[in-house]
């Protein structure tokens, strides 16, 4: 699956949206990834998000982006090819895909159960 994302993705520190909060989160996550030796490759189609504000909880969106990026970067650190693919499309809302390889098996049926984790140590 990751192979299809290798084409047309940029690797630099210029992943920006028109939203300051999301920009801040993406910027710090990209800098952390760089310090950890993980590359962030991205593809973006950006439009104005303000028309979707009444449909989204912006703070929860920012929190979710941070968590997903942290998890992907952490998983990539254990691999030979340390790369995370990020696809952002704001054409019809805010759609973000974060794609990464990982070592541990994931039980899809348990993924949304409270406190389920594939991590060796779980910090609660």
Buried (B, 14 or more C-beta within 10 A) or exposed (E): EEEEBEEEBEEEEEBBBEBEEBEEBBBEBBEBBEEEEBBBBBBBEBBEBEEBEEEEEBEEBBEEBBEBBEBBBBBBEEEEEBBBBBBBBBEEEBEBEBBBBBEEEEEEEEEEEEEEBBEEEEEE
